[in-house]
Amino acid sequence: MVFLLGVLSVTPAAGASGDAAVVDAQRAYAARRVAQLERAAADVPPSHVLAPLVEYWRLALASRTDDARIADFLARYPGTRMAEALRADWLKSLGARGEWERFLAEYPRLVRADASLQCYAYRAERARGNLTRQGEAVALWFTGRDMPSACSPLFAQLIEAGLIGSEDIWRRFRLALAAPNPRVAAVVAQSVAESPQPSAALIDAATRAPSGLLANPGKLDFGRRGDREIALYALDQLARQDSSQAEQALRRWSPQFTDSERRVAWARLATWAARRHEANALTWFAAAGEVETTDFQREWWVRAALRAGDWKTVERVIDSMSEDLRAQATWRYWRGRALQANGSRGAANAIFLALSREHHYYGQLAQEELGPVLQSPLPNVKMGGDDLAAMARDPGIARALALLDLGLRNEATLEWNWATREFTDAQLLAAAEVARRKEWYDRAIYTAERTRDMHDFELRFLAPYRELAREAARENGIDEAWVFGLMRQESRFVNVARSSVGAAGLMQIMPATARWIAQRLGIRKFDPREMRDPARNIQFGAYYLKHVQTSLDGSPVLATAAYNAGPGRAQRWRDTAAMEAAVYIESIPFAETRDYVKKVMSNAMYYAVRFGQPSVLLKDRLGVVPPRRIPLAALTEPQGSLELGQTDD
C-alpha cells in the first residue's frame, strides 16, 4: 500500500488547489464558451499537472491565426497529444489561407494526418511545383466516402491535368453508389464528361424505390453508361431487400448490360444472399467470377463455401484475395483448413505453425490443428518498483491519471493512449500495472495486450470482481471462465460503462432485459439504475447468459451470439443441419457480433488457464451448433447488447 501511494503521488489529491478550476475549464472548452474558460483558467496554478492542457484548451478556442502563440506552445510541449491536436488545427488554418511554405515546413512534424491535411499537403506541393507524389494524391480519389472540402480543389486540379481520367471518375461513381452514398455519387456525376451526366433524380429513385425503377422500362436508357450504373445500384438496393425479386430483375435486364457489368450485378446479389445464408449464393458467385468481385465480396463467397463444406472453393477464392486481405489471420487459418481438407497437409501445417505463435482466437485454433495440446502456464513478466515509479512520473501518464482522478475519463483515455503509443514492451507492462493499481482496468488491458515479445497475461486477462462472478456462475451452473470472457469483452471491467443504446454496467445489460430478469428473479420495485452495482449487474448477466444458453440447445456459441445480437438472430443464423461452431461464427452476418463471439470464446480459454481449470480444447468449448428446429417465420428479434447502426460489415 505504501508503494502504491508512492506510485500515484504525482496525481493531484482530491480537492487539490486548481482541481475544480480544471474541471470548470474542461466544461467550458467542451461547450466552446471562451469567456468562461478564461475565468476558470485564471484559477489554475501554473504548477498544476494539468496546466498545459488548460492552456491548450484556451488556444484551441482562440483564433487559429495567432501563429506566434501557437508556435510557442508547440515548442514548449513537443511530442504531446496537445501539440499534435493544435498542430493539426493550425495546419488546416495555414492550408485554408494558402500559406504553403509555412504549411510544408510544419507538416512533417505531424504524426497522424487526416484526409483534409493530406489534401492540403498535396496542394502545397503542387503549388511549389513538386509533382513527384501525384500518384499518392490520385489514390485519395478512389473512395465511396464523402471527402473534405479541402480535397475538392486538389481533385479538380488532377482532373484538369488528366491524372484522374474518365474511367477513374466512373470508378468512384460506382464506389459511391455501392457504399451506398448516393449524394456523393450525385456530386461525382458532375465530373463525368459524358452528356447527359448521370441523373440525380434517377439515383434518388433507385434509392427510394428500386423495384419501381427497374419495373419501368421507360425510365432507364441502357445505351448510357450512367443509367446502367444506376441500374446496377438499383439491383443492389433490391437485393438488400429480396434476393428473388433482384434475380428476376437482373435476368430481365441482363442483355442490356456488358459482360463485366453483369458479373458485377451477380456478385452484388450473391453477397446479399450469402449474408442471409441463402443456398443460391454460391451459384451466383460462380456467375460473377473472381475478377469482378471485390475483396469484401470474396470474404462472403468464402463464408458461403464454408457453410456448404466446399473446401475447393474456399481455397480458390482465398487465393484470389488481395495480398493484404489474404495475410489476415482469419483467411490464413481458413486457407490452412482448406489445404488440409484438400489433401495438402504439409502446406496446411506450415500455416498453422506460424499462426500458433500468435495470441488470439485463430492462433488457438491453429495450435489445436497441429495435434494434442496441453495448457501450459501463460507468461507473466512483472516489472519492478523502479519501473513503475518512473512510469507514474511520465508527463503524459501523469496527466492521464490526474484527469482520471477528476472524473474526466474520456480526456484521460485520450491522453493515456497517446502517451503509450510508442512505448517499448517493458514500458507498456509498467504502464499497464500502474493502470491496474488505479483500478483503471480497461487501460491496463488495452496497454498490456499491445506488447510484442514480453507478455503479462495476468494483466491482459484481469479478473476483478472474482468472488461476485464465481458465485453468479455457480448459482447458474455456467463456466466462470466464460462469464469473465464475456464481461471482459462487454465492458473491460468498466463498471460505469454505458452504450449508446442504454446497455449498462460490467455485463452491458439493456434496461428492458434488466426489468425482465428482475421479474424472473422475483425482485420487486426494481430500478434499472441498480445495474451500476457490480453485484447486481453480474447476477443479472449470469442469469441471462444461462437463460439464452438453455433456450438455444445448450450451445455456448449460440448463447454468446444471442447475448450480443439477440436470441432471434442467433437462431436465424443456424442451419437446418448441424454445423461446426467455428463455421457458424465465421458466417455471422454482423461484423460486431462475429468479432464479439470469437473474442469471448478466446478470452474464456485464457481465463480457464488462469483459474486452473482442466484443459479443454477451444474446438471442444465451441462444440457443434445443433440444427435449427424453429421455422424462420416464427423467429423474433429481441434485443441484445449490440450497438444500433453497427450491425453490418
WOTA-V922889 format. One record per helix or strand of 3 or more residues. SS is the DSSP state (hx for helix, st for strand). FROM is the first residue (numbers start at 0). LEN is the number of residues. If there is no record, write none. Layout:
ss	from	len
SS	FROM	LEN
SS	FROM	LEN
//
This chain:
ss	from	len
hx	1	6
hx	18	12
hx	33	8
hx	50	11
hx	66	10
hx	80	17
hx	99	8
hx	114	13
hx	133	6
hx	148	12
hx	165	13
hx	181	8
hx	199	9
hx	209	6
hx	224	17
hx	242	14
hx	258	17
hx	280	8
hx	294	14
hx	310	10
hx	322	4
hx	328	13
hx	344	11
hx	360	9
hx	384	9
hx	394	11
hx	408	11
hx	424	13
hx	440	8
hx	456	4
hx	465	11
hx	479	12
hx	510	10
hx	527	5
hx	533	18
hx	555	10
hx	566	6
hx	580	6
hx	590	20
hx	617	5
hx	631	3
//
